Amino acid sequence: YLCWEGTSNAGEAQAFTMVGGTTRSISVVGSMAVFNSGATGQIHTAYDPDNEKHLVVYVDEGNSSYGTARVGSMDASNDVAYNGSETVFNSAQTYMETVGNSCITYDTNADRFLIIYKTVPNYVTYGIVADISGDAVSFGTPVPITAANAYGGKFKGQYYYETDDSKGRSDYPGSFTPMACEFSPDNNKICVVVAE
């Protein structure tokens, strides 16, 4: 299945199937579903094979650009369905990468999702764990990706400290942008990339 921002700016999803053999093609199956009827942006999704569900996360532009998630499934007729409610994981203006599925990954060992996002206006980049049960999603406590004293003591929380500034300045506000995250089952680790 794919999730996207539709022509009416609503969040939409559609199931597809791949036909193999010497020539591969993709065909549409089932009916299109809407997971958010208002303006939707920065859509990311990941699949949970353990529960045969997917989690779509997005910026709900119709709700103050809050970070929001919703559990989806596919029935025997290949129709995508969203039976649970939309659940906010960040009740502030939220930023994720604008394309791709780089801001969510599924940990097959822990049976959990990791979502990375930036909250505005303080520009802190967080990671938050999501757990689905049935059609509901719950979240852990958000943790700053760039912790205090990281990178040789140059990062003080979300501030960049430069001791060699010729103008005598220090502690600049730092805008850490979430770029990507991916789970490695062999190493049981998640690699997170941020841009400063």
PyRosetta script that sets phi, psi and omega in degrees:
from pyrosetta import init, pose_from_sequence

init()
pose = pose_from_sequence("YLCWEGTSNAGEAQAFTMVGGTTRSISVVGSMAVFNSGATGQIHTAYDPDNEKHLVVYVDEGNSSYGTARVGSMDASNDVAYNGSETVFNSAQTYMETVGNSCITYDTNADRFLIIYKTVPNYVTYGIVADISGDAVSFGTPVPITAANAYGGKFKGQYYYETDDSKGRSDYPGSFTPMACEFSPDNNKICVVVAE")
pose.set_psi(1, 158.6)
pose.set_omega(1, 176.7)
pose.set_phi(2, -128.6)
pose.set_psi(2, 149.8)
pose.set_omega(2, 175.3)
pose.set_phi(3, -121.8)
pose.set_psi(3, 141.8)
pose.set_omega(3, -177.5)
pose.set_phi(4, -157.3)
pose.set_psi(4, 171.6)
pose.set_omega(4, 174.1)
pose.set_phi(5, -91.3)
pose.set_psi(5, 118.1)
pose.set_omega(5, -174.9)
pose.set_phi(6, -78.8)
pose.set_psi(6, -179.3)
pose.set_omega(6, -176.6)
pose.set_phi(7, -65.4)
pose.set_psi(7, -24.9)
pose.set_omega(7, 177.0)
pose.set_phi(8, -93.4)
pose.set_psi(8, 12.8)
pose.set_omega(8, -178.2)
pose.set_phi(9, 71.5)
pose.set_psi(9, 4.2)
pose.set_omega(9, 177.2)
pose.set_phi(10, -78.3)
pose.set_psi(10, 155.6)
pose.set_omega(10, 175.6)
pose.set_phi(11, -81.5)
pose.set_psi(11, 123.4)
pose.set_omega(11, -174.9)
pose.set_phi(12, -126.7)
pose.set_psi(12, 155.5)
pose.set_omega(12, 179.0)
pose.set_phi(13, -140.4)
pose.set_psi(13, 151.5)
pose.set_omega(13, -178.9)
pose.set_phi(14, -149.0)
pose.set_psi(14, 139.0)
pose.set_omega(14, 176.7)
pose.set_phi(15, -87.6)
pose.set_psi(15, 145.5)
pose.set_omega(15, 177.3)
pose.set_phi(16, -132.7)
pose.set_psi(16, 160.8)
pose.set_omega(16, 173.3)
pose.set_phi(17, -130.3)
pose.set_psi(17, 146.3)
pose.set_omega(17, 179.4)
pose.set_phi(18, -104.3)
pose.set_psi(18, 131.5)
pose.set_omega(18, 177.5)
pose.set_phi(19, -101.0)
pose.set_psi(19, 123.3)
pose.set_omega(19, -176.2)
pose.set_phi(20, -88.6)
pose.set_psi(20, -150.9)
pose.set_omega(20, -176.4)
pose.set_phi(21, 95.3)
pose.set_psi(21, -161.1)
pose.set_omega(21, -178.7)
pose.set_phi(22, -70.4)
pose.set_psi(22, -28.3)
pose.set_omega(22, 177.0)
pose.set_phi(23, -120.9)
pose.set_psi(23, 122.5)
pose.set_omega(23, -178.9)
pose.set_phi(24, -97.7)
pose.set_psi(24, 138.6)
pose.set_omega(24, 178.0)
pose.set_phi(25, -144.6)
pose.set_psi(25, 163.6)
pose.set_omega(25, 179.9)
pose.set_phi(26, -121.3)
pose.set_psi(26, 134.3)
pose.set_omega(26, 177.8)
pose.set_phi(27, -129.6)
pose.set_psi(27, 152.6)
pose.set_omega(27, -179.5)
pose.set_phi(28, -76.9)
pose.set_psi(28, 137.5)
pose.set_omega(28, 173.5)
pose.set_phi(29, -129.8)
pose.set_psi(29, 153.9)
pose.set_omega(29, 177.6)
pose.set_phi(30, 66.5)
pose.set_psi(30, -166.2)
pose.set_omega(30, -177.9)
pose.set_phi(31, -111.6)
pose.set_psi(31, 153.7)
pose.set_omega(31, 176.6)
pose.set_phi(32, -69.4)
pose.set_psi(32, 146.2)
pose.set_omega(32, 178.6)
pose.set_phi(33, -126.3)
pose.set_psi(33, 151.6)
pose.set_omega(33, 176.7)
pose.set_phi(34, -108.8)
pose.set_psi(34, 125.3)
pose.set_omega(34, 177.6)
pose.set_phi(35, -100.2)
pose.set_psi(35, -17.2)
pose.set_omega(35, 174.2)
pose.set_phi(36, -148.8)
pose.set_psi(36, 117.5)
pose.set_omega(36, -172.7)
pose.set_phi(37, -79.4)
pose.set_psi(37, -15.9)
pose.set_omega(37, 178.9)
pose.set_phi(38, -91.3)
pose.set_psi(38, -173.9)
pose.set_omega(38, 178.9)
pose.set_phi(39, -62.2)
pose.set_psi(39, 130.1)
pose.set_omega(39, -172.5)
pose.set_phi(40, -130.8)
pose.set_psi(40, 139.6)
pose.set_omega(40, 178.5)
pose.set_phi(41, -144.3)
pose.set_psi(41, 166.9)
pose.set_omega(41, 173.9)
pose.set_phi(42, 52.4)
pose.set_psi(42, 58.6)
pose.set_omega(42, -172.3)
pose.set_phi(43, -87.9)
pose.set_psi(43, 131.4)
pose.set_omega(43, 176.7)
pose.set_phi(44, -136.0)
pose.set_psi(44, 148.7)
pose.set_omega(44, 179.7)
pose.set_phi(45, -148.4)
pose.set_psi(45, 151.7)
pose.set_omega(45, 176.6)
pose.set_phi(46, -143.0)
pose.set_psi(46, 153.5)
pose.set_omega(46, -175.8)
pose.set_phi(47, -104.0)
pose.set_psi(47, 138.8)
pose.set_omega(47, 176.4)
pose.set_phi(48, -106.6)
pose.set_psi(48, 98.6)
pose.set_omega(48, -178.1)
pose.set_phi(49, -70.1)
pose.set_psi(49, -22.5)
pose.set_omega(49, -179.4)
pose.set_phi(50, -67.1)
pose.set_psi(50, -36.6)
pose.set_omega(50, -178.6)
pose.set_phi(51, -110.6)
pose.set_psi(51, 0.1)
pose.set_omega(51, -177.6)
pose.set_phi(52, 53.4)
pose.set_psi(52, 45.1)
pose.set_omega(52, 176.8)
pose.set_phi(53, -130.6)
pose.set_psi(53, 162.0)
pose.set_omega(53, 171.2)
pose.set_phi(54, -125.0)
pose.set_psi(54, 156.7)
pose.set_omega(54, 177.7)
pose.set_phi(55, -118.6)
pose.set_psi(55, 123.7)
pose.set_omega(55, 175.8)
pose.set_phi(56, -106.3)
pose.set_psi(56, 130.3)
pose.set_omega(56, 178.0)
pose.set_phi(57, -119.2)
pose.set_psi(57, 146.5)
pose.set_omega(57, -172.8)
pose.set_phi(58, -163.3)
pose.set_psi(58, 167.6)
pose.set_omega(58, 172.4)
pose.set_phi(59, -94.9)
pose.set_psi(59, 117.2)
pose.set_omega(59, -180.0)
pose.set_phi(60, -84.9)
pose.set_psi(60, 92.0)
pose.set_omega(60, -175.6)
pose.set_phi(61, -65.8)
pose.set_psi(61, -22.4)
pose.set_omega(61, 176.9)
pose.set_phi(62, -82.0)
pose.set_psi(62, -6.2)
pose.set_omega(62, 179.1)
pose.set_phi(63, -127.9)
pose.set_psi(63, 60.8)
pose.set_omega(63, 175.6)
pose.set_phi(64, 59.0)
pose.set_psi(64, 24.2)
pose.set_omega(64, 179.3)
pose.set_phi(65, 59.6)
pose.set_psi(65, 36.1)
pose.set_omega(65, 176.8)
pose.set_phi(66, -72.8)
pose.set_psi(66, 147.6)
pose.set_omega(66, 172.6)
pose.set_phi(67, -73.3)
pose.set_psi(67, 125.3)
pose.set_omega(67, -170.4)
pose.set_phi(68, -136.1)
pose.set_psi(68, 152.9)
pose.set_omega(68, 179.4)
pose.set_phi(69, -137.9)
pose.set_psi(69, 157.2)
pose.set_omega(69, 176.8)
pose.set_phi(70, -152.6)
pose.set_psi(70, 140.0)
pose.set_omega(70, -179.3)
pose.set_phi(71, -86.9)
pose.set_psi(71, 134.6)
pose.set_omega(71, 177.8)
pose.set_phi(72, -125.2)
pose.set_psi(72, 158.6)
pose.set_omega(72, 178.9)
pose.set_phi(73, -144.9)
pose.set_psi(73, 172.8)
pose.set_omega(73, 177.2)
pose.set_phi(74, -128.8)
pose.set_psi(74, 132.3)
pose.set_omega(74, -177.7)
pose.set_phi(75, -92.2)
pose.set_psi(75, -176.6)
pose.set_omega(75, -176.4)
pose.set_phi(76, -63.7)
pose.set_psi(76, -21.2)
pose.set_omega(76, 178.6)
pose.set_phi(77, -91.0)
pose.set_psi(77, 7.9)
pose.set_omega(77, -179.4)
pose.set_phi(78, 68.0)
pose.set_psi(78, 22.6)
pose.set_omega(78, 174.1)
pose.set_phi(79, -88.9)
pose.set_psi(79, 131.8)
pose.set_omega(79, 174.8)
pose.set_phi(80, -78.8)
pose.set_psi(80, 136.1)
pose.set_omega(80, -179.4)
pose.set_phi(81, -133.8)
pose.set_psi(81, 145.6)
pose.set_omega(81, 174.9)
pose.set_phi(82, -124.5)
pose.set_psi(82, 91.7)
pose.set_omega(82, -175.8)
pose.set_phi(83, -90.5)
pose.set_psi(83, -23.8)
pose.set_omega(83, 178.0)
pose.set_phi(84, -84.0)
pose.set_psi(84, 177.2)
pose.set_omega(84, -177.4)
pose.set_phi(85, -91.4)
pose.set_psi(85, 160.8)
pose.set_omega(85, 172.1)
pose.set_phi(86, -72.7)
pose.set_psi(86, 133.5)
pose.set_omega(86, -174.6)
pose.set_phi(87, -126.1)
pose.set_psi(87, 126.6)
pose.set_omega(87, -179.1)
pose.set_phi(88, -80.5)
pose.set_psi(88, 129.9)
pose.set_omega(88, 174.4)
pose.set_phi(89, -106.8)
pose.set_psi(89, -13.4)
pose.set_omega(89, 175.3)
pose.set_phi(90, -144.6)
pose.set_psi(90, 106.0)
pose.set_omega(90, -177.0)
pose.set_phi(91, -87.2)
pose.set_psi(91, 55.9)
pose.set_omega(91, 173.6)
pose.set_phi(92, -155.1)
pose.set_psi(92, 169.5)
pose.set_omega(92, 177.8)
pose.set_phi(93, -59.0)
pose.set_psi(93, 130.9)
pose.set_omega(93, -170.9)
pose.set_phi(94, -121.2)
pose.set_psi(94, 144.1)
pose.set_omega(94, 174.8)
pose.set_phi(95, -128.0)
pose.set_psi(95, 132.3)
pose.set_omega(95, 168.5)
pose.set_phi(96, -130.1)
pose.set_psi(96, 168.4)
pose.set_omega(96, 175.1)
pose.set_phi(97, -52.4)
pose.set_psi(97, 145.0)
pose.set_omega(97, -173.4)
pose.set_phi(98, -83.0)
pose.set_psi(98, -15.0)
pose.set_omega(98, -178.9)
pose.set_phi(99, -134.1)
pose.set_psi(99, 157.3)
pose.set_omega(99, 174.4)
pose.set_phi(100, 78.1)
pose.set_psi(100, -173.4)
pose.set_omega(100, 179.8)
pose.set_phi(101, -113.8)
pose.set_psi(101, 34.4)
pose.set_omega(101, -170.6)
pose.set_phi(102, -77.2)
pose.set_psi(102, -12.2)
pose.set_omega(102, -174.5)
pose.set_phi(103, -102.2)
pose.set_psi(103, 13.0)
pose.set_omega(103, 175.5)
pose.set_phi(104, -147.0)
pose.set_psi(104, 141.2)
pose.set_omega(104, 174.8)
pose.set_phi(105, -143.9)
pose.set_psi(105, 156.2)
pose.set_omega(105, -179.2)
pose.set_phi(106, -111.0)
pose.set_psi(106, 127.0)
pose.set_omega(106, 178.0)
pose.set_phi(107, -90.6)
pose.set_psi(107, 105.3)
pose.set_omega(107, -176.6)
pose.set_phi(108, -71.4)
pose.set_psi(108, -21.8)
pose.set_omega(108, 179.2)
pose.set_phi(109, -79.3)
pose.set_psi(109, -40.4)
pose.set_omega(109, -178.5)
pose.set_phi(110, -94.1)
pose.set_psi(110, -9.3)
pose.set_omega(110, -177.7)
pose.set_phi(111, 58.7)
pose.set_psi(111, 47.3)
pose.set_omega(111, -178.7)
pose.set_phi(112, -142.1)
pose.set_psi(112, 156.2)
pose.set_omega(112, 171.9)
pose.set_phi(113, -99.2)
pose.set_psi(113, 152.6)
pose.set_omega(113, 166.9)
pose.set_phi(114, -118.2)
pose.set_psi(114, 130.4)
pose.set_omega(114, 176.3)
pose.set_phi(115, -115.6)
pose.set_psi(115, 134.2)
pose.set_omega(115, 174.0)
pose.set_phi(116, -116.4)
pose.set_psi(116, 139.6)
pose.set_omega(116, -176.0)
pose.set_phi(117, -158.0)
pose.set_psi(117, 163.6)
pose.set_omega(117, 175.8)
pose.set_phi(118, -115.2)
pose.set_psi(118, 137.0)
pose.set_omega(118, 176.9)
pose.set_phi(119, -101.9)
pose.set_psi(119, 139.4)
pose.set_omega(119, -178.0)
pose.set_phi(120, -114.2)
pose.set_psi(120, 138.7)
pose.set_omega(120, 18.2)
pose.set_phi(121, -99.4)
pose.set_psi(121, 3.2)
pose.set_omega(121, -177.0)
pose.set_phi(122, -86.0)
pose.set_psi(122, -4.4)
pose.set_omega(122, 170.3)
pose.set_phi(123, 59.1)
pose.set_psi(123, 34.1)
pose.set_omega(123, 175.3)
pose.set_phi(124, -90.4)
pose.set_psi(124, 132.7)
pose.set_omega(124, 177.3)
pose.set_phi(125, -96.8)
pose.set_psi(125, 126.7)
pose.set_omega(125, -175.4)
pose.set_phi(126, -118.7)
pose.set_psi(126, 158.7)
pose.set_omega(126, 164.0)
pose.set_phi(127, -116.5)
pose.set_psi(127, 139.2)
pose.set_omega(127, 178.6)
pose.set_phi(128, -138.0)
pose.set_psi(128, 138.4)
pose.set_omega(128, -179.6)
pose.set_phi(129, -90.0)
pose.set_psi(129, 137.2)
pose.set_omega(129, 178.2)
pose.set_phi(130, -120.5)
pose.set_psi(130, 139.5)
pose.set_omega(130, -179.3)
pose.set_phi(131, -128.7)
pose.set_psi(131, 131.3)
pose.set_omega(131, 178.8)
pose.set_phi(132, -109.0)
pose.set_psi(132, 143.7)
pose.set_omega(132, 175.5)
pose.set_phi(133, -138.1)
pose.set_psi(133, 112.7)
pose.set_omega(133, -173.5)
pose.set_phi(134, 64.3)
pose.set_psi(134, -123.5)
pose.set_omega(134, 178.5)
pose.set_phi(135, -105.0)
pose.set_psi(135, 13.1)
pose.set_omega(135, -179.5)
pose.set_phi(136, -108.1)
pose.set_psi(136, 152.0)
pose.set_omega(136, 176.3)
pose.set_phi(137, -126.8)
pose.set_psi(137, 140.0)
pose.set_omega(137, 175.5)
pose.set_phi(138, -128.5)
pose.set_psi(138, 161.1)
pose.set_omega(138, -172.9)
pose.set_phi(139, -128.9)
pose.set_psi(139, 149.3)
pose.set_omega(139, 173.1)
pose.set_phi(140, -83.1)
pose.set_psi(140, -164.6)
pose.set_omega(140, 178.6)
pose.set_phi(141, -85.4)
pose.set_psi(141, 128.9)
pose.set_omega(141, 178.9)
pose.set_phi(142, -65.0)
pose.set_psi(142, 141.3)
pose.set_omega(142, -178.7)
pose.set_phi(143, -124.2)
pose.set_psi(143, 129.9)
pose.set_omega(143, 177.4)
pose.set_phi(144, -59.9)
pose.set_psi(144, 132.6)
pose.set_omega(144, 179.4)
pose.set_phi(145, -66.5)
pose.set_psi(145, -46.5)
pose.set_omega(145, -179.4)
pose.set_phi(146, -96.2)
pose.set_psi(146, 100.6)
pose.set_omega(146, -176.0)
pose.set_phi(147, -79.4)
pose.set_psi(147, 162.3)
pose.set_omega(147, 177.6)
pose.set_phi(148, -59.4)
pose.set_psi(148, 141.9)
pose.set_omega(148, 177.3)
pose.set_phi(149, 68.1)
pose.set_psi(149, 15.3)
pose.set_omega(149, 176.5)
pose.set_phi(150, -73.5)
pose.set_psi(150, 165.4)
pose.set_omega(150, 177.5)
pose.set_phi(151, 54.9)
pose.set_psi(151, 58.5)
pose.set_omega(151, 175.9)
pose.set_phi(152, 66.7)
pose.set_psi(152, 26.7)
pose.set_omega(152, 177.7)
pose.set_phi(153, 82.3)
pose.set_psi(153, 3.8)
pose.set_omega(153, -178.3)
pose.set_phi(154, -80.4)
pose.set_psi(154, -23.7)
pose.set_omega(154, -179.8)
pose.set_phi(155, -102.3)
pose.set_psi(155, 117.3)
pose.set_omega(155, 178.6)
pose.set_phi(156, -105.1)
pose.set_psi(156, 87.1)
pose.set_omega(156, -173.0)
pose.set_phi(157, 66.4)
pose.set_psi(157, -120.9)
pose.set_omega(157, 178.3)
pose.set_phi(158, -105.6)
pose.set_psi(158, 33.6)
pose.set_omega(158, 174.8)
pose.set_phi(159, -124.8)
pose.set_psi(159, 141.5)
pose.set_omega(159, 179.0)
pose.set_phi(160, -97.4)
pose.set_psi(160, 125.4)
pose.set_omega(160, -177.2)
pose.set_phi(161, -107.7)
pose.set_psi(161, 120.7)
pose.set_omega(161, -179.4)
pose.set_phi(162, -121.2)
pose.set_psi(162, 113.8)
pose.set_omega(162, -175.8)
pose.set_phi(163, -82.0)
pose.set_psi(163, -14.9)
pose.set_omega(163, -174.7)
pose.set_phi(164, -101.2)
pose.set_psi(164, 20.6)
pose.set_omega(164, -179.0)
pose.set_phi(165, -71.3)
pose.set_psi(165, 118.9)
pose.set_omega(165, -177.6)
pose.set_phi(166, -67.2)
pose.set_psi(166, -18.3)
pose.set_omega(166, -179.0)
pose.set_phi(167, -94.6)
pose.set_psi(167, 5.0)
pose.set_omega(167, 175.3)
pose.set_phi(168, 77.4)
pose.set_psi(168, 15.1)
pose.set_omega(168, 179.8)
pose.set_phi(169, -89.1)
pose.set_psi(169, 156.6)
pose.set_omega(169, 174.2)
pose.set_phi(170, -154.9)
pose.set_psi(170, 165.5)
pose.set_omega(170, 177.6)
pose.set_phi(171, 57.2)
pose.set_psi(171, 64.7)
pose.set_omega(171, 175.4)
pose.set_phi(172, -80.2)
pose.set_psi(172, 144.2)
pose.set_omega(172, 171.6)
pose.set_phi(173, -61.6)
pose.set_psi(173, 135.2)
pose.set_omega(173, 179.9)
pose.set_phi(174, -113.3)
pose.set_psi(174, 132.2)
pose.set_omega(174, 177.7)
pose.set_phi(175, -103.3)
pose.set_psi(175, 102.1)
pose.set_omega(175, -177.8)
pose.set_phi(176, -96.2)
pose.set_psi(176, 115.6)
pose.set_omega(176, -174.6)
pose.set_phi(177, -100.5)
pose.set_psi(177, 126.9)
pose.set_omega(177, 176.7)
pose.set_phi(178, -68.0)
pose.set_psi(178, 128.2)
pose.set_omega(178, -177.5)
pose.set_phi(179, -109.1)
pose.set_psi(179, -44.9)
pose.set_omega(179, -175.0)
pose.set_phi(180, -166.6)
pose.set_psi(180, 155.5)
pose.set_omega(180, 170.9)
pose.set_phi(181, -148.7)
pose.set_psi(181, 144.9)
pose.set_omega(181, -177.5)
pose.set_phi(182, -152.3)
pose.set_psi(182, 135.6)
pose.set_omega(182, -179.4)
pose.set_phi(183, -90.9)
pose.set_psi(183, 136.3)
pose.set_omega(183, 174.7)
pose.set_phi(184, -110.4)
pose.set_psi(184, 107.6)
pose.set_omega(184, -179.2)
pose.set_phi(185, -66.3)
pose.set_psi(185, -30.0)
pose.set_omega(185, -179.9)
pose.set_phi(186, -66.7)
pose.set_psi(186, -36.8)
pose.set_omega(186, -178.7)
pose.set_phi(187, -99.9)
pose.set_psi(187, -8.7)
pose.set_omega(187, -176.9)
pose.set_phi(188, 54.0)
pose.set_psi(188, 43.2)
pose.set_omega(188, -179.7)
pose.set_phi(189, -135.5)
pose.set_psi(189, 157.5)
pose.set_omega(189, 172.9)
pose.set_phi(190, -115.9)
pose.set_psi(190, 126.0)
pose.set_omega(190, 175.6)
pose.set_phi(191, -92.2)
pose.set_psi(191, 127.9)
pose.set_omega(191, -179.7)
pose.set_phi(192, -119.0)
pose.set_psi(192, 131.4)
pose.set_omega(192, 179.2)
pose.set_phi(193, -114.6)
pose.set_psi(193, 129.6)
pose.set_omega(193, 174.6)
pose.set_phi(194, -127.5)
pose.set_psi(194, 154.0)
pose.set_omega(194, 175.9)
pose.set_phi(195, -110.9)
pose.set_psi(195, 139.2)
pose.set_omega(195, -179.8)
pose.set_phi(196, -113.7)
pose.dump_pdb("model.pdb")
